[in-house]
Amino acid sequence: MATKNHYQKLEHMYTTAPINQLYQTEINVTEGKCEISIELKQEYFHAGNALHGAIYFKMLDDAAVFAAASTIQEVFVVTSSFNIHLLRPVSSGIITARGKLLYSSRSLFVAEATLFDQKERKIAHGTGNFMKSKALLTKEIGYC
């Protein structure tokens, strides 16, 4: 079983990763779960003035992978496949992805995530397969 210290280190690793310098997210990791929120900005929209699918994917994938990572204290977890279903457009407010670990074995982790708008309406859903990488969880990658 992982500890609160492990969850906090994962949260720090997430928020300090180079890609996440482009976004202002809030993350909360617990045992087998992860919640990530972001306030929408115009920069995240496509020409149709709604949130681009890349942000839907990022939020869902990140929440699912960190739900899986919450149970692994030695190495970085990576996505091996991810399926996404976009359910409705969104163009304002705060969106929240909630990830949950569904299955784990020595080499395979399966997790799901659901994305909600500010009114708690489901706007997207995804499931993915994740695996351990060879990258150790160290201070050099922000795990501190």
N, C-alpha and C positions, 0 to 999 in steps of 0.2 A: 504494500500500500504506500502510495506517495504521501509526501508531507506538504503542509502549507508553504514551507520554504521552497519546495520544488515548484509549486504553482506560481509563486511570486517571481522566481527566476525565469520561468517560461514567459510570464507576462512582460518582464523586462526585455528578454530576448526578442519578443515580438515587437514591442514598441520602439526598440532601437535598431531594428533591421533597416537597411537602406531603403527598401521599397516602402516601408511604412512611414518614412519621412515625408512622403507625398500626401499622406492621409493623416487625419487627426482622429484616431479611433480610441475607444476605451475597450479594454479586454478584462475578462474575469475568468480564471481557470479554476475548476474544482475537479474532484475525482470523476473521470469519465465524461466531463462536461466542459463546455466553453461557451461564453457569451461575448460577442463583439458588437459594438455600436458605433455608428458614424453619422454625423450630420451631413446631409446632402449639400453639395455646392454645384453651381452651374458648370464648373470644370469637369464634372463627372457625367455630363449629359451628352447624348448624341444629337444630331441635327433635328430630331423630332421633339426636342425639349423634354426628354425623360431620361432616366438613369440608363447608362450604357450597360449592356450585359456583362462586360468585363468586371464591373463592380459587383454585380450580383454574384458572379463566379468567385471573385476574390473573397467576399464576405463568407459565403457558404463553405468554400474550401478551407479557409483559415479556421473557422469555427470547428469544422469536423476534424482537421488535422491536429489542432491543439486539444481537442477532446481525447483523441488517441494518445497524443504526446503526454497527457497528464499521467498516464500509467507507466511511462518509460523514463527512467532516470539516468540512463547511460549515454544514449545517442539521439541525434536529431531524427525526426520522423519526416518522411516525404510521401507525396501523393503518387500512387501508381496508376490510378484511374479515378475519374469523377464524372458523374452524370448529373445534369442540372435540368430542372423544369421551371421555366419562367411562367408565372401565373398572372401577374398584373403589372402594369407600368406604375412607376412612382416618380414624382418630380419635386417633392419637398419634404422637409421634416427630418426626423432621425429614423434610421432603419437599424434593426437588431437581428443578428444571426445567432441562433442557438444550436450548438452542436452537441451530439451525444454519441458516445462509443456504443456500438451494438454488439460487436464480437471481437475477440482477440485470441490469437494463438501465438506460438513462438515467432512466426514470420509474417503473419497477416493480421491486419486490423481493419475492421469495417466500421464506418461511422456515418451518421446522417446529420444534416443541418437544415434548419428551416429559417427563412428570412421573413421578418415581419416589418410592416410599416409602423408609423407612430400611433396608429389607431389599433394596433395588434392584429391587423389583417395579414393573412399569409400572402406573400408576394412571390415567393420562390421556394423551391425545395431541392435538395440534392443528396446523393449518397456517393461514398467513395471507398476505395481500397487504399490502404496506407502500409508502408513498410519501414523498417529501421534502415537508416543509412549507416555509413561508416564514420560519419562526422561525430566526434565526441561532443557532449555538452560541456563547453568550457567558457571561460571568461572571454576568450578571443571572439566567440560568436555571440556574445551578449548574455550568456547564461550566468548571471551573477546577481 
